Amino acid sequence: MVSSQILLGMGCSIVSTILTNIGILIQKHSADVEKGKHLCKRWRFWLGFTINMGSEVGLTTVALALAPLSFIAPLAGLAVVFNALIARLGVIPGVKERMRRTEWLATVCIMA
């Protein structure tokens, strides 16, 4: 039976993966709309960087402290699924990508 501590660690890992993907997509949006600006003036880039770094340093560290790597590592594959869904749904304003049938099929295969 899986303990509540391990489940909490797995939950932290999943939330971290979602936040990391949101941060990366914000940085992608920054590359599209702030490309003429100097790096220190790209507020979207730094927002995405902070979200990404914060989730990895904070939540992933907690996840690894609470659950064994054998439970956490397989959840890393969900990053592809979360990225596809977040980009498709347009969660980040300015970033909405269409997925073809083959891309949906590949995402379903990863989930399986």
C-alpha positions in Angstrom: 0.0 0.0 0.0 1.2 3.5 -0.9 1.6 5.8 2.1 0.1 9.3 2.2 3.6 10.7 2.2 4.4 9.1 -1.1 1.1 10.3 -2.5 1.9 13.8 -1.4 5.3 13.6 -3.0 3.8 12.4 -6.3 1.3 15.3 -6.1 4.1 17.8 -5.6 5.9 16.3 -8.6 2.8 16.6 -10.8 2.1 20.2 -9.7 5.8 21.0 -10.3 5.6 19.5 -13.8 2.5 21.6 -14.6 4.2 24.8 -13.3 7.4 24.1 -15.1 5.5 23.8 -18.4 3.6 27.0 -17.8 6.9 28.7 -17.1 8.4 27.4 -20.3 5.4 28.5 -22.4 5.6 32.0 -20.9 9.3 32.1 -21.9 8.2 30.9 -25.4 5.7 33.7 -25.6 8.4 36.1 -24.5 10.6 35.0 -27.3 7.8 35.8 -29.8 6.6 39.2 -28.5 9.7 40.6 -26.8 12.4 39.5 -29.3 13.6 43.1 -29.9 14.2 43.9 -26.3 17.3 43.4 -24.3 17.1 40.3 -22.0 16.9 42.4 -18.8 13.8 44.1 -20.1 11.9 41.0 -21.0 9.6 40.7 -18.0 7.7 37.7 -19.5 11.0 35.8 -19.8 11.9 36.5 -16.2 8.3 35.6 -15.0 8.5 32.2 -16.8 12.1 31.7 -15.5 11.0 32.4 -11.9 8.0 30.0 -12.2 10.1 27.3 -13.8 13.0 27.6 -11.3 10.7 28.0 -8.3 8.7 24.8 -9.1 11.9 22.8 -9.8 13.8 24.0 -6.7 10.8 24.0 -4.4 8.3 21.4 -5.4 10.5 18.9 -7.0 12.9 18.9 -4.1 9.9 18.3 -1.7 8.6 15.5 -4.0 12.0 13.8 -4.0 12.2 14.1 -0.2 8.7 12.5 0.3 8.7 9.8 -2.3 11.2 7.4 -3.8 12.6 8.2 -7.3 10.9 5.0 -8.6 7.6 6.7 -8.0 8.6 10.2 -9.2 10.6 9.4 -12.3 7.7 8.0 -14.3 5.7 11.1 -13.7 8.3 13.1 -15.7 6.7 11.6 -18.8 3.6 13.6 -18.0 5.5 16.8 -18.9 4.9 16.0 -22.6 1.2 15.5 -22.0 0.8 18.6 -19.8 2.8 20.7 -22.3 0.6 19.6 -25.2 -2.6 20.2 -23.3 -1.6 23.6 -21.9 -0.4 24.8 -25.3 -3.6 23.4 -27.0 -6.0 25.0 -24.5 -4.3 28.4 -24.7 -3.8 28.6 -20.9 -1.0 31.2 -21.6 -2.4 34.2 -23.5 -0.7 34.4 -26.9 0.3 30.7 -26.9 -2.3 28.4 -28.5 -1.2 25.6 -30.7 -3.3 23.2 -32.8 -2.6 19.5 -32.6 -3.1 17.2 -35.5 -4.5 13.7 -35.2 -1.0 12.1 -35.1 0.1 14.4 -32.3 -3.0 13.5 -30.3 -2.3 9.9 -30.9 1.3 10.3 -29.7 0.2 12.1 -26.6 -2.3 9.3 -25.8 0.5 6.7 -26.3 2.7 8.6 -23.8 -0.1 8.6 -21.3 -0.7 4.9 -21.7 
